[in-house]
Amino acid sequence: MFGQFSPATPEIMLLILLCVILIVDLFVEDERRAATFWLTIASLVITAWSVIASVPDGRTLLFDGSYVSDGLSQVLKLGVIGTVGVGFLYSRDYLRQTGLMKGEYYLLGLFGLLGMMIMISANSLLTMYLGLETLSLSLYALVAFDRNSAESAESAMKYFVLGAIASGSLLYGISWVYGMTGSLQFDHIAAAVEADDINNMPLLFGMAFMIVGIAFKFGAVPFHMWLPDVYQGARTPVTLYIASAPKLAALALILRVLVDGLGDLHLAWQGMIMVVAVLSLIVGNVVAIAQTNIKRMLGYSAIAHVGFILLAVFTGTEEGYAAALFYTLTYVVMAAGAFGIVILLSREGFEAENLVDFKGLNTRSPWFALMMLFFMFGMAGVPPWVGFFAKLNVISVVLDAGFPILAIIMVLASVVGAFYYLRVIWHMYFDSAEDRSVFQANLDTKVVLSLNGVAVLVLGIIPGWLLTVCINVMRTVN
């Protein structure tokens, strides 16, 4: 459709559709805001079709090498598009009931999606940074989306200030890498590092600052300060958005920068990633035990899961990168479903944010209590749910890389983490219900949420096909 720019068709199409929705929404009255929702869903379907239709024969570079289209970009783009679409669907009834059914939510979400897609296909530090800032600015505005909530405004300000510091750190690191290698493109940076004719010390200095920025975007310890507060302060649909699709973009960030660009410095960045990963595992799981707010609990849980992802990357092997991709994809499925249940339980004047709000859920809705059990068992790593296979896969690649101590730490951290997941299940099945209200979600929302829960179990029973896809995809990455 776009000739020589056909590999970039998804981003071009999404931007065009964004402009269309922006104009149409100006003429849509509040009581007919569902039109904006359906236009948004149609735009996501068209964008996903563009991704599928523009699959290249191999690794393709565009825009003077600043944009790359390969197997990794295709899988991650489909992942973020699907996750954003599911998040919009889960959020529709909540936004309508709370009077927040505004076009800004969908437009900011689509702009964030555009930033994620640019990050995923970036083959240059500059392109990566532009995509990252497009995503970040959209997220800052989304967190403050509810203008009447002081808590949301406080969270957005905290997120903005800390995010600006992290972006500055990343940009500072980029300047050092550019100064030492003379290029912003990952393949040129890799060639300069491989030639070994540059001073590694300034290069390592810049790399350290870049890892700080990457760790912040992942929400890894000790750069996690924003994550629990933002998860709690933002409206639950926004929390769902932040907790899911951006994790895939953050994985693309670390793979493009550290694998494509600085892969030959693996021994240098390996230690930094290991420290951040182990701290994330320990802090995330231990602090989550003390939380009574389920959004904060899932926030610290996300930090712990990031530890697993980073330890898979830490190995520096193709199998490790594939394990990180598999883990991130499956985590996003589970996180989207868990926050979908929280949204389902919420309504006008009531936010199902506390663990006690799940008391007796089995007596109110045995089916959705079962779905929440699937999500909690999956995150805890209980077989046969997919979380078990994802964790086992990471532990296996870490053992194969020769780090048994790290494998033991992961097992122990998983045991600790199981406590707070099982606590949610206890409330649902063994405590008396304090709230007997009826769910007001549409049938399509309930169907998709049910399919989401079943997918967590099915992917755990037959995980081989997805893992094969991840392994094949990573072979296309330099």
C-alpha positions in Angstrom: 0.0 0.0 0.0 2.8 2.4 0.8 5.4 1.1 -1.6 8.9 1.1 -0.3 7.6 2.1 3.2 5.3 -0.9 3.4 7.1 -2.4 6.5 6.1 0.8 8.3 2.4 0.5 7.2 1.1 -0.3 10.8 2.5 3.0 12.2 1.4 5.0 9.3 -2.1 3.5 9.4 -2.4 4.0 13.1 -1.4 7.7 12.8 -3.9 8.3 10.1 -6.7 6.6 12.0 -5.7 8.5 15.1 -6.3 11.8 13.3 -9.6 10.6 12.0 -10.8 9.6 15.5 -9.5 12.9 16.9 -11.6 14.9 14.4 -14.7 12.6 14.7 -14.7 12.8 18.5 -15.0 16.5 18.4 -18.5 16.1 17.0 -19.6 13.2 19.2 -21.9 14.1 22.1 -21.1 12.5 25.6 -24.2 10.2 25.5 -23.0 8.8 22.2 -19.3 8.4 23.2 -19.6 4.6 22.4 -19.0 5.7 18.7 -15.5 6.7 19.7 -14.9 3.4 21.4 -16.0 1.4 18.3 -13.9 3.6 16.0 -11.0 2.9 18.3 -11.5 -0.9 18.2 -11.9 -0.7 14.4 -8.6 1.2 14.2 -6.9 -1.5 16.3 -8.2 -4.2 14.0 -7.0 -2.4 10.9 -3.6 -1.8 12.5 -3.3 -5.4 13.4 -4.2 -6.4 9.9 -1.5 -4.0 8.7 1.1 -5.8 10.9 0.1 -9.2 9.5 0.0 -7.9 5.9 3.4 -6.3 6.1 5.4 -9.3 7.4 8.8 -9.0 5.6 10.7 -11.9 4.1 13.6 -11.2 6.5 15.1 -8.4 8.5 14.2 -5.1 6.7 15.6 -1.7 7.4 13.9 1.6 6.5 14.5 5.3 6.9 18.3 5.2 6.5 18.5 2.3 9.0 16.5 3.9 11.8 13.6 1.5 11.5 13.7 -2.3 11.5 11.0 -4.8 10.7 11.7 -8.4 11.8 10.0 -11.3 13.5 10.4 -9.8 17.0 8.7 -6.5 15.9 5.8 -8.4 14.4 5.1 -10.5 17.4 5.5 -7.6 19.9 3.3 -5.3 17.8 0.5 -7.8 17.6 1.0 -8.3 21.4 0.6 -4.6 22.3 -2.3 -4.1 19.8 -4.2 -7.0 21.2 -3.5 -6.0 24.8 -4.5 -2.4 24.3 -7.7 -3.6 22.6 -8.6 -5.9 25.4 -7.9 -3.2 28.0 -10.2 -0.8 26.1 -12.9 -3.4 26.1 -12.6 -4.2 29.8 -12.7 -0.4 30.6 -15.8 0.6 28.6 -18.5 -0.2 31.2 -16.4 1.2 34.0 -15.8 4.5 32.2 -19.5 4.8 31.3 -20.7 4.1 34.9 -18.2 6.6 36.4 -18.8 9.4 33.9 -15.3 9.1 32.5 -16.4 7.9 29.0 -14.3 10.6 27.2 -12.5 10.5 23.9 -9.3 11.6 25.6 -8.9 8.1 27.2 -8.9 6.3 23.8 -6.8 8.9 22.0 -4.1 9.0 24.7 -4.2 5.2 24.7 -3.7 5.1 20.9 -0.9 7.7 21.0 0.8 5.5 23.7 0.3 2.5 21.4 2.0 4.4 18.5 4.9 5.1 20.8 5.2 1.5 21.8 5.2 0.4 18.1 7.9 2.9 17.3 10.0 1.6 20.2 9.5 -2.0 19.0 10.8 -1.3 15.5 13.5 1.2 16.5 17.0 0.5 15.1 18.4 3.7 16.3 18.8 5.2 19.8 17.1 8.4 18.5 14.1 6.5 17.1 13.9 4.5 20.4 13.9 7.7 22.4 11.2 9.4 20.3 9.0 6.3 20.7 9.7 6.2 24.4 8.8 9.8 25.0 5.6 9.4 22.9 4.6 6.6 25.2 5.7 8.3 28.4 3.8 11.6 27.7 0.7 9.7 26.9 1.0 7.7 30.2 1.5 10.9 32.3 -1.7 12.3 30.9 -3.6 9.1 31.3 -2.7 8.8 35.0 -4.2 12.3 35.5 -7.2 11.5 33.3 -9.7 11.8 36.2 -9.5 15.6 36.7 -11.5 15.4 39.9 -9.2 13.0 41.7 -6.5 14.6 43.8 -4.9 11.1 44.2 -4.6 10.7 40.4 -3.1 14.2 40.0 -0.5 13.4 42.7 0.4 10.1 41.1 0.7 11.7 37.7 3.0 14.4 39.1 5.2 11.9 40.8 5.3 9.8 37.7 6.2 12.8 35.5 9.0 14.1 37.7 10.6 10.7 38.2 10.0 9.8 34.5 11.7 13.0 33.4 14.8 12.1 35.6 14.9 8.6 34.0 14.5 10.0 30.5 17.3 12.4 31.2 19.5 9.6 32.4 18.8 7.6 29.3 19.5 10.6 27.0 22.7 11.3 28.9 23.8 7.7 28.4 22.9 7.9 24.7 25.1 11.0 24.3 28.1 9.1 25.7 27.5 6.1 23.5 27.1 8.3 20.4 30.3 10.2 21.3 32.3 7.0 21.5 30.9 5.1 18.6 30.0 7.9 16.2 26.5 6.5 15.4 23.0 6.1 16.9 22.1 3.0 14.9 22.3 -0.2 16.8 24.0 -2.2 14.0 26.7 0.5 13.6 27.2 0.7 17.4 27.6 -3.1 17.5 30.2 -3.0 14.7 32.1 -0.3 16.5 32.1 -2.3 19.7 33.1 -5.4 17.9 36.0 -3.6 16.3 37.4 -3.0 19.8 39.2 0.1 18.7 37.5 2.5 21.1 37.9 3.3 24.8 35.5 1.1 26.7 35.5 3.1 29.9 33.4 6.0 28.6 31.2 3.6 26.7 30.5 1.6 29.8 29.8 4.9 31.6 27.1 5.8 29.1 25.8 2.2 29.1 25.3 2.4 32.9 23.1 5.5 32.5 21.1 3.9 29.8 20.5 0.8 32.0 19.2 3.2 34.7 16.6 4.6 32.2 15.7 1.1 31.0 15.3 -0.2 34.6 13.0 2.7 35.4 10.7 2.0 32.4 10.5 -1.7 33.6 9.9 -0.6 37.2 12.8 -2.6 38.5 14.4 -2.0 41.9 15.9 0.4 42.9 14.1 2.5 40.2 10.6 1.3 41.2 9.6 4.1 43.5 6.9 5.4 41.1 5.2 2.1 40.2 3.1 1.1 43.3 2.0 4.7 43.8 1.0 5.1 40.2 -0.8 1.8 40.1 -2.8 2.8 43.2 -3.4 6.4 42.3 -4.5 6.0 38.7 -8.0 4.8 37.8 -8.1 1.1 37.3 -8.5 1.1 33.5 -5.3 3.3 33.4 -3.6 0.9 35.8 -4.5 -2.0 33.5 -3.0 -0.1 30.5 0.3 0.7 32.3 0.6 -2.8 33.8 0.3 -4.7 30.5 1.3 -3.4 27.0 4.2 -1.1 28.0 5.9 -4.2 29.5 6.3 -5.6 25.9 7.7 -2.2 24.8 10.1 -2.2 27.7 11.3 -5.7 26.6 11.9 -4.4 23.1 13.8 -1.5 24.6 16.2 -3.7 26.5 16.6 -6.2 23.6 17.3 -3.6 21.0 19.7 -1.6 23.2 21.6 -4.4 25.0 21.4 -7.2 22.5 21.3 -5.5 19.1 23.6 -2.6 20.0 25.7 -3.7 23.0 25.7 -7.5 22.7 29.5 -7.7 22.6 29.6 -5.9 26.0 27.5 -8.7 27.6 30.0 -9.4 30.3 30.0 -5.7 31.2 26.2 -5.2 31.5 25.5 -8.7 32.8 26.5 -7.8 36.4 24.3 -4.7 36.4 21.3 -6.6 35.1 21.8 -9.3 37.7 21.9 -6.9 40.7 18.7 -5.1 39.5 17.0 -8.4 38.8 17.7 -10.0 42.2 16.8 -6.9 44.1 13.5 -6.8 42.1 12.7 -10.4 43.0 13.4 -9.9 46.7 11.8 -6.5 47.2 8.8 -7.1 45.0 7.8 -10.4 46.6 8.5 -9.4 50.2 6.9 -6.0 50.2 3.8 -7.3 48.3 3.0 -9.4 51.4 2.3 -6.3 53.4 -0.1 -4.7 50.9 -3.9 -4.6 51.5 -4.6 -2.7 48.3 -4.8 -5.2 45.5 -3.5 -2.6 42.9 -0.4 -2.0 45.1 0.0 -5.7 45.6 -0.1 -6.3 41.9 2.3 -3.4 41.5 4.9 -5.0 43.7 4.1 -8.3 42.0 5.0 -6.8 38.7 8.3 -5.7 40.1 9.0 -9.3 41.1 8.0 -10.6 37.6 10.4 -8.1 36.1 13.1 -9.8 38.1 12.4 -13.0 36.2 12.4 -11.3 32.8 15.7 -9.5 33.5 17.4 -12.7 34.7 16.4 -14.4 31.5 18.0 -11.5 29.6 21.0 -11.6 31.9 22.0 -15.1 30.6 23.0 -13.5 27.2 21.9 -16.6 25.3 19.3 -16.9 22.5 17.4 -19.3 24.7 17.4 -16.7 27.5 16.1 -14.0 25.2 13.3 -16.4 24.0 12.4 -17.2 27.6 12.2 -13.5 28.4 9.9 -12.9 25.5 7.7 -15.9 26.5 7.6 -14.8 30.1 6.6 -11.2 29.2 3.9 -12.3 26.8 2.3 -14.6 29.3 2.7 -12.1 32.2 0.8 -9.5 30.1 -2.0 -11.9 29.5 -2.3 -12.7 33.3 -2.0 -9.0 34.4 -4.6 -7.8 31.9 -7.0 -10.5 33.2 -6.4 -9.7 36.9 -7.0 -6.0 36.5 -10.0 -6.9 34.3 -11.6 -8.6 37.3 -10.9 -5.6 39.5 -12.6 -3.4 36.9 -15.5 -5.9 36.7 -16.1 -5.6 40.5 -15.9 -1.8 40.5 -18.8 0.5 39.8 -19.9 4.1 40.3 -18.9 5.2 43.8 -17.1 2.0 44.6 -13.5 0.9 43.7 -12.7 -2.8 44.3 -9.2 -1.9 45.3 -8.8 -3.6 48.6 -8.3 -7.3 49.2 -11.4 -7.4 51.5 -13.5 -6.4 48.5 -12.9 -9.9 47.1 -14.5 -11.6 50.1 -17.1 -14.2 49.2 -16.7 -13.6 45.4 -17.4 -17.3 44.9 -20.9 -16.9 46.3 -21.6 -13.9 44.1 -20.1 -15.2 40.9 -18.5 -18.6 41.0 -17.4 -18.3 37.4 -15.4 -15.1 37.7 -14.1 -16.2 41.1 -12.7 -19.2 39.1 -11.2 -16.8 36.5 -9.5 -14.8 39.2 -8.2 -18.0 40.7 -6.7 -18.8 37.3 -4.9 -15.5 37.1 -3.6 -15.8 40.7 -2.4 -19.3 40.2 -0.8 -18.3 37.0 1.1 -15.4 38.5 2.1 -17.6 41.5 3.5 -20.2 39.1 1.2 -23.1 40.1 1.1 -25.9 37.6 -0.5 -26.4 35.1 -1.2 -22.7 34.6 1.2 -20.9 32.2 3.0 -18.9 34.9 4.5 -22.2 36.1 6.0 -23.0 32.7 7.2 -19.4 32.2 9.1 -19.5 35.5 10.4 -23.0 35.0 11.7 -21.9 31.6 13.6 -19.0 33.0 15.0 -21.1 35.8 16.1 -23.7 33.3 18.0 -21.2 31.1 19.7 -19.6 34.1 20.8 -23.1 35.3 22.1 -23.9 31.8 24.1 -20.7 31.8 25.8 -21.9 35.0 24.2 -19.8 37.8 22.6 -22.3 40.3 22.5 -19.7 43.1 20.3 -17.4 41.0 18.0 -20.3 40.2 17.6 -21.1 44.0 16.8 -17.4 44.7 14.1 -17.5 42.0 12.6 -20.6 43.5 12.6 -19.2 47.0 11.2 -15.8 45.8 8.4 -17.7 44.0 7.5 -19.6 47.2 7.3 -16.2 49.1 5.2 -14.7 46.3 2.7 -17.5 46.4 1.5 -16.3 49.8 -0.1 -13.1 48.7 -1.6 -14.6 45.6 -3.2 -17.4 47.7 -4.5 -14.8 50.1 -6.7 -13.4 47.4 -8.0 -16.9 46.7 -8.7 -17.4 50.4 -10.8 -14.2 50.5 -12.8 -15.3 47.5 -13.6 -18.9 48.7 -13.4 -18.9 52.5 -14.6 -15.5 53.7 -18.2 -14.3 53.8 -19.3 -11.8 51.2 -19.7 -8.2 52.3 -20.9 -6.9 49.0 -23.6 -8.7 47.0 -24.0 -6.3 44.1 -24.6 -7.6 40.6 -22.0 -7.1 37.9 -23.1 -4.6 35.2 -20.7 -5.4 32.5 -21.8 -6.2 28.9 -21.8 -9.7 27.6 -18.9 -9.2 25.3 -16.7 -8.0 28.1 -17.6 -11.0 30.2 -16.9 -13.3 27.3 -13.5 -11.8 26.5 -12.6 -11.8 30.2 -13.6 -15.5 30.4 -11.5 -16.3 27.3 -8.6 -14.4 29.0 -8.8 -16.7 32.0 -9.1 -19.9 30.0 -6.1 -18.8 27.9 -3.9 -18.8 31.1 -4.8 -22.4 31.7 -4.6 -23.6 28.0 -1.3 -21.9 27.4 0.0 -23.7 30.5 -1.2 -27.1 29.2 0.1 -26.6 25.6 2.9 -23.9 25.9 5.1 -25.5 23.2 3.8 -23.6 20.2 4.2 -20.2 21.8 7.7 -21.0 23.0 8.6 -22.2 19.5 7.4 -18.9 18.1 9.5 -17.0 20.7 12.6 -19.1 19.8 12.1 -18.6 16.1 11.6 -14.9 16.6 14.8 -14.4 18.5 16.8 -15.9 15.7 15.9 -12.8 13.6 17.5 -10.5 16.2 21.2 -9.6 15.8 
